[in-house]
Structures are given as C-alpha cells and as structure tokens.
C-alpha cells in the first residue's frame, strides 16, 4: 500500500475477502489443464505476468479433506473442494436468507463470535455467481464482504486461538474415532464432533489467487503438504476447480479502497444480479452445459464483471481508482469553494 504522508505505510485492508503486495505471479506458474484457457484469460490475458497491488488480505480457511460425516468404517468419503483454501459458506437452511446463512456459516466454520445486534455486523453483497458443475452439482453463490475496518469483531479476531480450537476438535474427534464409538453416532451427532476446517489464515492476494489457480492444473499440484498427504492417503488424483473463488478474488482486487467497494455494493439490485448470474438449469445434459457455458462467457460477461478478461479487469480497476480519487477530492473542492 502507498505510504501515508510523512508516515509509515497503512496496514492492508482486511476483510473476509482480501490479499496484497505488488508480488508477481509468472504466467507459466501452471498454465495447463482443462480450465487453463478460461483461467489464463482471466488472470493473465495477453500478459506474461500479473501483479497484485490493492493491499487486500483475505481471511480464508483450509478445509479438511475427508468427509467424516459421510464416511463409513469401510469407505472414506472426501469433502467437496477437499483441502482447498476457501471462504466460510454452506447451503441455506429452511426459511433462511443468504445473508443469514453467511453469518451462521462464518460462526460455525471459522468459530467467529459475532455480536447479537444486527447493526454491529456489517456485510455487503458483492456478487452472485453460479458455479461450474463439480460431480454434476452447481451452486448459486451469494458472496458477502465483511471488512475489518467496519467490524471490530473481525479486526480483533485471534486466528491463533481459532486454530488452537480447531486442533482441539481434531484431537477430540480422533479420540472418539479410536474407540469406535464415532461410527455409532447419527448424522447430527457426527456433525457436532467432526472436523471441517483445518486452519484459518489471512492470505495475501497473490497467495490466495495462486492457490485457486493451481487447482485447475492437469497434473496434481497440491496447495500444501497437508493436502498432498491427505490426497495420497485417500487416493485422490485431482483437485476440485476453484474457478469461482479465483474470479471473486480478482473482483475484490479491482477495488482500490473499502469505500469504493461499499459504494459499488450499495448500487446493486440483488434480484437483477441473480438473474444475470444464472446460466445453468436443472436437468441439462453435458452437451447443453458446455454450450450454456460458452454462451454465458460470450454474452453475459458485461453483466457480471468478475467473469471477464484480465484486460477487462484492468479497465475496471482503473475506472474504480479514478472514481475513488474523484470522491476523495470532492470534499476538499467543496471546502475550497
């Protein structure tokens, strides 16, 4: 981030969305795989490298690999997006709004203690996306931003304490597993004791994007040693593609300040954004899915700016930076008049 006038550089903006620091990711950092054309267009475009300079940091959790709730003594099942760095999230419960689900999942998965007063928990709807199908399942994703500058509970989050609690949960689960009693538990009881998140960490944007980018390599490129070891143990040959997460990260990178992000989110019509995001319907054949994806890429990009080319994102960044500068100068101009 740029330095303050005559002072030290400000801390990077933090959110449950984030990532920073002018580091470069080379274009040959894994340009292979079935999604390589789409991901490379989005990250690199025609360039040989990409730099990240917004200063955002992202609070992400690395998921566990084995799905203990669905596993049995004779068969180990694995999670959707096993061992990936991702946001807290999950499916809506009956009668729950997307924002209410986001708050609940943030508390359950990341062990964040949110204030009971709704006004003390500020979330901004950033995007609505429909995911690429993984094992014939696609989700409509509502993505909310909670910024540390607006939320003291996030600014004061002790990730080390959370990770200690996650470790304690794994130890307790291993003890129950060792006695054999775990397999006699029903589903709700298993959900109460099974580990779901391995680790919580603030990641800079380069690291977060690179983790998502390499998930789409044609040859297995583990995110870290934990994922590598678990994939070997469970004989998992490929990572689930993190394309939507990567696109969301790049969308956040296009905002120069929190104020510009908040101004953008306030202008969105949630119903219109949902209509623009949908490109799949239930019951489509693989051929229809492929055609729908091509059609959506070609015709609907302008409606969802996070799914565009690197050049398009660069223009969007410049546009938002110019708007932020104009907004910052406006009060000074009024005062001078």
Order of alpha helices (4+ residues) and beta strands (2+ residues): beta-beta-alpha-beta-beta-beta-alpha-beta-beta-alpha-alpha-alpha-beta-alpha-alpha-alpha-alpha-alpha-alpha-alpha
